[in-house]
Amino acid sequence: MRSRNRVLSFGGAALTVVAGVLVALAAAGTAAEAVSLSLVSLGLIGLISLAFLEVGLSEDRDRERERTAARAGRKRPLPRRRRPD
């Protein structure tokens, strides 16, 4: 996931949480409470899902690095380098 996509994804999920909180503070009633709860829940689910996606992608990169090192005949994989995102 590129850094622009990462920022947009996490930012969108965080914005959903903020919108839910703002609805809760600005409006009263059962409908506003339901909308607020829905927005906050969806935003938090999005944030957690994206965090798990990031962990999975980093594990995939590590596995690929190890496979490349094994194909090249090295016993130890190359040290991790930060990718410019």
Backbone as CSV, one residue per row, in Angstrom:
resi,resn,N_x,N_y,N_z,CA_x,CA_y,CA_z,C_x,C_y,C_z
1,MET,0.846,-1.157,0.000,0.000,0.000,0.000,0.905,1.237,0.000
2,ARG,0.699,2.105,-0.931,1.508,3.313,-1.014,1.122,4.289,0.089
3,SER,2.033,5.189,0.374,1.787,6.070,1.516,0.591,6.985,1.279
4,ARG,0.360,7.416,0.040,-0.811,8.264,-0.234,-2.094,7.487,0.034
5,ASN,-2.141,6.247,-0.441,-3.320,5.407,-0.190,-3.494,5.136,1.295
6,ARG,-2.375,4.930,1.982,-2.417,4.658,3.415,-2.990,5.866,4.165
7,VAL,-2.523,7.043,3.816,-3.010,8.260,4.480,-4.496,8.459,4.196
8,LEU,-4.903,8.268,2.944,-6.308,8.434,2.601,-7.193,7.403,3.299
9,SER,-6.730,6.171,3.387,-7.527,5.119,4.023,-7.681,5.360,5.519
10,PHE,-6.550,5.560,6.205,-6.622,5.793,7.641,-7.322,7.113,7.943
11,GLY,-7.082,8.125,7.110,-7.727,9.411,7.307,-9.236,9.337,7.135
12,GLY,-9.673,8.577,6.142,-11.112,8.413,5.931,-11.790,7.698,7.086
13,ALA,-11.129,6.672,7.602,-11.698,5.952,8.738,-11.724,6.845,9.985
14,ALA,-10.662,7.602,10.194,-10.626,8.514,11.352,-11.665,9.617,11.202
15,LEU,-11.851,10.102,9.987,-12.847,11.131,9.739,-14.260,10.613,10.020
16,THR,-14.490,9.342,9.736,-15.785,8.735,10.035,-16.036,8.705,11.544
17,VAL,-15.006,8.380,12.303,-15.139,8.383,13.771,-15.431,9.794,14.272
18,VAL,-14.701,10.769,13.747,-14.910,12.160,14.165,-16.319,12.619,13.805
19,ALA,-16.795,12.248,12.615,-18.154,12.624,12.212,-19.183,12.022,13.164
20,GLY,-18.969,10.785,13.577,-19.884,10.156,14.527,-19.908,10.873,15.858
21,VAL,-18.751,11.293,16.326,-18.682,12.023,17.591,-19.376,13.374,17.458
22,LEU,-19.167,14.045,16.327,-19.816,15.336,16.109,-21.334,15.211,16.044
23,VAL,-21.817,14.152,15.411,-23.269,13.920,15.373,-23.795,13.698,16.777
24,ALA,-23.057,12.954,17.579,-23.490,12.696,18.954,-23.555,13.984,19.776
25,LEU,-22.601,14.872,19.540,-22.572,16.115,20.306,-23.602,17.136,19.808
26,ALA,-23.873,17.134,18.513,-24.711,18.176,17.922,-26.197,17.846,17.925
27,ALA,-26.545,16.588,17.865,-27.957,16.222,17.722,-28.414,15.397,18.917
28,ALA,-29.714,15.407,19.108,-30.306,14.618,20.189,-31.392,13.739,19.603
29,GLY,-31.668,12.674,20.276,-32.735,11.795,19.842,-32.219,10.415,19.484
30,THR,-33.162,9.529,19.268,-32.837,8.137,18.987,-32.159,7.980,17.639
31,ALA,-32.643,8.701,16.630,-32.062,8.593,15.286,-30.621,9.098,15.286
32,ALA,-30.373,10.224,15.937,-29.018,10.772,15.999,-28.090,9.829,16.755
33,GLU,-28.592,9.228,17.805,-27.788,8.271,18.563,-27.434,7.058,17.710
34,ALA,-28.391,6.584,16.929,-28.149,5.430,16.052,-27.134,5.763,14.965
35,VAL,-27.283,6.943,14.369,-26.343,7.362,13.326,-24.951,7.539,13.915
36,SER,-24.872,8.155,15.067,-23.596,8.375,15.728,-22.907,7.053,16.057
37,LEU,-23.630,6.159,16.644,-23.076,4.852,16.993,-22.616,4.105,15.751
38,SER,-23.388,4.195,14.685,-23.020,3.527,13.439,-21.739,4.105,12.850
39,LEU,-21.648,5.425,12.808,-20.460,6.055,12.236,-19.203,5.740,13.046
40,VAL,-19.306,5.853,14.343,-18.146,5.558,15.190,-17.749,4.083,15.052
41,SER,-18.706,3.195,15.047,-18.409,1.765,14.927,-17.758,1.448,13.590
42,LEU,-18.307,1.968,12.505,-17.733,1.706,11.184,-16.329,2.280,11.063
43,GLY,-16.124,3.475,11.605,-14.796,4.069,11.560,-13.773,3.257,12.336
44,LEU,-14.147,2.792,13.521,-13.219,1.987,14.326,-12.946,0.634,13.686
45,ILE,-13.966,0.032,13.104,-13.767,-1.232,12.380,-12.807,-1.008,11.218
46,GLY,-12.973,0.106,10.508,-12.069,0.424,9.405,-10.637,0.604,9.867
47,LEU,-10.440,1.326,10.961,-9.088,1.540,11.482,-8.419,0.228,11.885
48,ILE,-9.158,-0.615,12.571,-8.592,-1.903,13.007,-8.297,-2.794,11.811
49,SER,-9.195,-2.809,10.839,-8.975,-3.617,9.635,-7.742,-3.155,8.873
50,LEU,-7.576,-1.854,8.753,-6.407,-1.321,8.057,-5.116,-1.631,8.809
51,ALA,-5.162,-1.613,10.123,-3.977,-1.968,10.907,-3.587,-3.424,10.659
52,PHE,-4.563,-4.318,10.639,-4.272,-5.723,10.346,-3.750,-5.894,8.920
53,LEU,-4.282,-5.121,7.979,-3.790,-5.177,6.604,-2.330,-4.767,6.541
54,GLU,-1.964,-3.720,7.244,-0.571,-3.266,7.262,0.353,-4.343,7.828
55,VAL,-0.066,-5.000,8.887,0.747,-6.069,9.474,0.910,-7.205,8.467
56,GLY,-0.167,-7.583,7.810,-0.098,-8.653,6.822,0.802,-8.305,5.649
57,LEU,0.719,-7.082,5.167,1.564,-6.668,4.054,3.040,-6.658,4.440
58,SER,3.347,-6.241,5.663,4.748,-6.248,6.092,5.267,-7.673,6.225
59,GLU,4.425,-8.597,6.675,4.831,-9.999,6.754,5.063,-10.571,5.358
60,ASP,4.228,-10.198,4.402,4.422,-10.650,3.028,5.745,-10.143,2.464
61,ARG,6.076,-8.877,2.737,7.353,-8.328,2.274,8.524,-9.068,2.915
62,ASP,8.427,-9.394,4.197,9.498,-10.134,4.871,9.676,-11.529,4.275
63,ARG,8.563,-12.218,4.022,8.647,-13.552,3.418,9.281,-13.495,2.032
64,GLU,8.901,-12.511,1.246,9.465,-12.376,-0.093,10.960,-12.088,-0.026
65,ARG,11.366,-11.267,0.928,12.790,-10.978,1.109,13.547,-12.253,1.476
66,GLU,12.959,-13.085,2.337,13.612,-14.337,2.718,13.695,-15.294,1.540
67,ARG,12.648,-15.358,0.727,12.678,-16.234,-0.465,13.746,-15.773,-1.447
68,THR,13.856,-14.488,-1.638,14.862,-13.947,-2.553,16.254,-14.259,-2.043
69,ALA,16.466,-14.140,-0.757,17.772,-14.450,-0.174,18.081,-15.932,-0.318
70,ALA,17.071,-16.781,-0.135,17.294,-18.225,-0.253,17.631,-18.603,-1.694
71,ARG,16.974,-17.961,-2.661,17.261,-18.250,-4.072,18.663,-17.811,-4.450
72,ALA,19.126,-16.753,-3.838,20.458,-16.244,-4.153,21.551,-17.060,-3.458
73,GLY,21.171,-17.977,-2.589,22.138,-18.840,-1.935,22.689,-18.294,-0.644
74,ARG,22.135,-17.238,-0.156,22.585,-16.695,1.124,21.891,-17.459,2.250
75,LYS,22.610,-17.607,3.347,22.020,-18.301,4.487,21.164,-17.379,5.324
76,ARG,21.504,-16.102,5.368,20.734,-15.146,6.141,20.156,-14.109,5.194
77,PRO,18.928,-13.692,5.432,18.346,-12.661,4.566,19.038,-11.313,4.773
78,LEU,18.926,-10.500,3.765,19.473,-9.156,3.859,18.747,-8.376,4.949
79,PRO,19.430,-7.440,5.585,18.737,-6.628,6.591,17.641,-5.794,5.936
80,ARG,16.625,-5.520,6.708,15.491,-4.739,6.197,15.924,-3.329,5.873
81,ARG,15.470,-2.863,4.728,15.686,-1.474,4.358,14.347,-0.797,4.299
82,ARG,14.299,0.447,4.680,13.050,1.206,4.622,12.781,1.557,3.176
83,ARG,11.585,1.275,2.739,11.184,1.633,1.381,10.674,3.053,1.376
84,PRO,11.057,3.824,0.393,10.487,5.174,0.307,9.060,5.086,-0.209
85,ASP,8.098,5.406,0.621,6.689,5.340,0.220,6.196,6.684,-0.194
